[in-house]
Structure formats: structure tokens, C-alpha cells
């Protein structure tokens, strides 16, 4: 019955709401629903499949978080270390009291390259500056590090992409290896994520789904535009790794099994780390942890921990339900409200358990 309901829901979104991508809802080792829709390449009508690799946008921040906590495990970093003591930020506006914990929980107060909470467009950054000129963590610094902070560290919450750019630079400084190589070797491989990588959109042989952004023509008809000029061509510490729905489930299972972190740091990852809260329109509460966001119902009971991602032509939602030991993953390669799709799928999942 649940599979029938979920199938009907995803079929509807593919038919009526432009859903193109893949989804997996899995309890333990038991898949409750798995499906792929739409095209990895619209021009040649190449269909998406469950093993198709999709851009994850900000879900990549979870990989950065695990990498940081691994270095904490090794005694090479402390969560309370100030970022300016780790990397050279001389001459920038990054305050000297911003810690690793502030950066992980979006409480650093530093300026972002595009403040999307204030309505700024990330795509607009690349009207004057070529997006292909940004390929490494350090390339982002001129776009945010010289702006004045929004607030004093630890006093408020504001979602911040470039906080994770700084974390990526910290990983490179401490581990003495580039960010992508570190994550590939110490996160993806130990987790068994064999279909996850930092693929470049301009790489000819990359086995990835292309991204398509919905636009309206002059006559108000729907059209689709490739996202190749919308953000940097290859992912870094704040976003852009490519993965499959199955690999994200493997990632979560590896976390729970303490394959990536010690038991102490695993528990740190699986709980919130700020008392600052946001409320949803349904009376739920969201608190930030290290990378993950934690959603509580009106009675204070934890519903899920999750991470989402969004860019032009990318829409992604990844959630874990501790009481069910279930994951829910939706990865889309074109504009679609996957968050409402996820909410409805979540209702079906929770009602049936």
C-alpha cells in the first residue's frame, strides 16, 4: 500500500510538476520506494536511472562536515579553534573570534558571496566574472572575505555557503592535500560511495545528469536552459559533488555504523549544536547542528535530521528518520519543488509506521 501511494505521488510530480531525477526511500536494508524519472540529457532523451549521478548542491556540506570531524578525531583540529588561527586571512573582514563550530552551524555571522536569504541571486555573481574561473576553495575568497560581517559570531543564525569554503581551506591546510582529494579518500571510499565524485560540468566523459533551469519565454511558455553558466563548473567544500540516491543512503549507514567517525564524533554529528531556533509554518522547530538541520514537532519530538540543496537546475533533499532507521533521498536535475514532494512522501512514510 505504501509503495503504491509513493509511486502515485512521484508519478504525479513527474507528470505535472516537472520532476526529473531519482528517489529512494529506504528503511534499514529494505527499499520502500525507488524510482527514476525524466532525462539525464534532454536533447538526446537519455533517461535518468537509479544509478545516475546528480549534482547535490549544498548536500555536499555534509561531506565537508565529516571531513572536519575526522580531523577533530585525529587531534589535528578542535571544534573551538578560530578559523583565523588555521588559515591566513590577513587583510580580510573575517573576525578573529569565528570558530569551526560557528562555521558548521551557520552562526558565524560572516558575509556570504550571495546572501540568498536577502534575495540576492547566486547566478548574478557570474555576469561580470566567468564562473569557470572558480575551481578551488581559495578562488571564492575575493567574493566574500572582504565584506563586513552581518552579526557577531554566535548571536544569530544565517545560512552561509562561504562558511564551508573556509572549512574546506582549513581541511587543505591541516591535511596538506586538496579538499576534493581528501574527501574522496577519507569519506567516499570508506563509505562505499563508489558512484560519488566531484565531476566537472565541462568534463567530456563525466557520467552525470545535466542540469536544467526552468525559464519562461517572451510569450510566457516554459523552456529549459542548461545551468553550465550558473555556478562554478566543479564542486568544492560548499556544494557541487555528484552522487546517486543509493550512495547517499550508504553515506548515512556508514555514519551510523561509525565507519567514518569515532563514536564520540558520530554522536556530535547526530545532534543539534545551537539553541537558536527557526519555526516552520506548521509549528515545527528547526535547530542547526554540524551540517545537518534537525526538525522537531510541536511537542519537541525529533522528526528527522536533513540537508537540502538548491541551485539553478538542481533540487535535492536528503533526510534521516532515527526512530525508523529510514532515509529519504530525492535528487532532481531540473527545476522542481522537491521540498513539497518530500513533505508529502514523508507524510506517507510516517503515517504507515
N, C-alpha and C positions, 0 to 999 in steps of 0.2 A: 504493500500500500504506500509506504513512504517513497520507494523508488518511483512508483507511478506518479505520485504528486510532484516529486522533484523533476522528473522527466518532463511533465506537462509544463512546469514553471519555466525551465530552461528552454524548452521548445518555443514557448510563447515569447520569451525575450529575444531569441534568435529571429523569430518571425516578425515581431512588432517593434522591438527596441534596439535593433542593430547589434545584438550581442554576437561578437565574433571572438572566439577564444576557446578555452578549455576550463573544465571544472572538475574537482574531486572532493567528495565529502567522505571521510573515512573514519571509522571507529576502530581503534586498535589496528588489527591487520585486516579488518573487514571493510571493503569499499561499500558504502551505502548508495553512492551515485558517482558515475564517471561519464563524462561526455565532452565531445569537441564539436565546435560549430564554426561556420564561416570559412574564410580563406586566409591562409598564411601569405598568399600573394594574389591580390585581386585581379591583376592583369591576366595572369595565366590560369586563374581559377584553381590554384593549388589548395586543397582543403587543409584546415587545421586538424591535428590529431592529438591524442593524449600525450604523445612524446614530443610534440612541438615545443621548441624553446621560445618563451615570451619575455619581453622586457618587463622587469619587475618594478621599475621606478624606485620609490623610496623603501620598498621591502628590503632592498639591499642594505639599508641601515642596520638591519638585524645581523647581517654578516659582519659588518664593522663592529657592532657591539660585542659579538662573541670574540672577535679578534682582540679587542681591548681587554676583555675579561680574562682571556688566556694569558695576556702579558701581566695582568694583575696576579693571576695564579702563579706565574713564574717569578714573581717578586721584582719584575722589571718596571712596573708602574704601580702607583697607588691611586685609588679612586678619588682621593682628595688632593692629588697633585695639581698644581696650577699649570695650565697649558703653556704659559709664557716661560715656565721653567724647563719645558721639554723641547719646544721648538723656538727658533729665533723669530720673534715678531716685533723686533725693534723698529720704531717709527710708525707702527700701525696703531689703530684705535682699540685693539683688543685689551680689555682691562687685565691687570695682573692678578686679580682675585678670581678669575674664571677657572673653575676646576674641571677635571674629567667628568665628574658627576653632573655638573651643570650642563655640560655639552650633551651628555647622554639623555638627559631628561627635559631638554628644551627649556631650561631655566637660566641659560647663560646671559640672556639679555643682549647679546651681540647683534649687530646688524646682519641681515641676510642679503644675498645678491639681488633677489627679487622677493619682496615681502608680500607673499600671496594672500596672507590674512588681511592685508590692507588694499587688496585689489590689484597689485602690480602683476604684470604678465611676465612669466619666465621667458616666453618666446621673444618678447620685445628686447631682451638683453642682446640678441644676436642680429638686430637690424643693422647696427653700426660695426659690430665686432664679429668676425667669422666664427661660427660655432666649432669649426674643425680646428681652430687654434687652441682649443681647450681639451687636453687629453690626459693630464695628470693632476693630482690634487693641488700641487703648487700653482697651477695655471689659474685657479679660481681666486687666489688671494687679492689681486687688484680689483676684483668686483665687489668685495665686501669688507676687507680688513681695514680700510681707511675711512669707513663710515662711522659716525658716532653711535654708541650703544643705544638701545631702546630703553633699557632699565638696568638697575643694579642687579648683578647676578644673585639668583636665589629668591628674588622678591616677587616674581611673576612667571607666567608661562607664555611662551610664544614659539610656535613651531618654527624650527630653523634648520634649513638644509646645510648651510655652510658650517654649522657647528660640527657636522660629521666630516666635512672636509678637513677641519682642524684635527679631528680624531684620526683621520687617515694619515695626515702628516705625522702625527705622534707615533702611529704604528711604524711608519717608514723610518723615523728617527731611532726608535728603540730597537726594532728588529733588524735594522740595517738592510732592508730589502724593500723593493717597491710594493705598494699596497696590494695590487692585484695578485702578484706572485704569492704574497703571504697568505691571502685569503684562499687562493686556490689550493695551496699546500696544506694549510692548517685548519681550514673549515670545510671546504667542499669535499676533498678527498677522504678525510676521516668520517664524514657523514654519509659517504656512499653516493654523493650527488654527482654522478658521472655525466649528467646532461646539463650541467650548470657551468657557465663561463662568462667572462667579460668579453663578449663579442663586439666587434666594431661594425657599425651600420654600413661603413664603406668597405668592409672586407668582402671580397667577392665570393668566398666559399663558406661564409658563415651560415650554418643551418638554422636560421631563425625566422620567426614570423615578422613580416614587415609591419610597421605601424601606420595607421590611417586616421587622420583627424577629420571630423565632420565639419563641412563648411556649407554655406548657402550661396548660391549663385545670385546674379543680379535679378533674376526672375523668381528668387526665393525657393529654388529647387535644391534638393540635397545633393551634395557632391562630396568626394573623398580626396584628401590631399595627403601625400606621404609626409611623414614627420622628420625627414632627413635633415631639415634646416632648423628644427625647433629646439634642439638641445645638443650638447656635445655628442660626438659620434661614438664614444665608448664610455662605459660606466666607470665611476670612481667611488669614493667612500660614501657619498651621499645618495647614490642611486645608479641604476642602469645595468645591473647584472641580468643576464638571461638565464631562465631556468624553466623547468616543467612543473606541472602540478604534482606529479609524483615525487620529484626531488624536494619540493617544499615540505611534503609530508615526512620524507626521510630526514630532513633537517630537524623538524620538531621532535621526531622519535629519537634522534641522536642526542638532542639536548636533554630530553627526559632521562635517557639512559646514561647520562654523564659521560658520553663519548667525546664531548668537545671541551667540557669544563670540569673542574673538581665539583664535588657535591656542594661545597660551600658556595662557590660562584654560580653554580646552577640554580641554587635557591635564591641567590641575589637577582638573577636574571628573571626568575618567575614570580617576582613580587614588585609592587609599586614602590617608588622612592621619593615621592613628594606628596605633601598633604594638600597642595594646591589642586583644586578640582574644577572640572567643567561639567555642566549639566546639559543633557540632551532634551529635545522637545517632549520626550516620553517620560521624563522624570528620572532617567538613569544618570549615573555619575561616572565620569572618566578621570582616571588618575594616570600619570605618566610613570613608567619605570625606566629601566635601561633598555632603550629601543622599543620595547613593547608598550602598548596602551592597555589599560585594564578597565573593563566595563562592569559596573555593579548595578544591580536592580534597585528599585526604590527602598527595599528592605536591607540594603547593604550586602547582599549576597553576590559573589563574583559570578558573572555570566561567562565571560571569556577574556582572554588576552589576545590582542590582534595587532596587525600592522597593515597599512594600506599604502597604495602608490598610485600616483596620477601624473600624467604628462600628456601632451598632445599625442593622440594615437595610442595611449597606454592607460589602462584602468585595471587595478589589481587589488584584491582583498585576500588576506591570509589570517585565519583565526584558529585558536585552540581552546577547547572546552574541557577544563581539567576534570570536572565531575563525570564527564562522559568518555574521557580519553579520546576525543574526536577532533579532527582537523576539518576545516572548510576552506578550500582554496579556489579562487576564481581569478583567472588571468585573461585579459582581453587585449586584442591588438587593434581595436578601433574604438572611437568614442562611444561610450555606453555607461549608463548609470548602474554599474555593477554593485554599488553600495545598497541600493534598494533591492536589487536581485539577491544579494547576500542576506539582507534582512528578512526577506520572505522565505528564503531557503532555511535560514536559521529558525524561523518560527516553526516550520515543518519538522526540523530536526528536534527541537526542544519539546514540541507537543507530543512527539512519538516516543519520548524517553522520560 
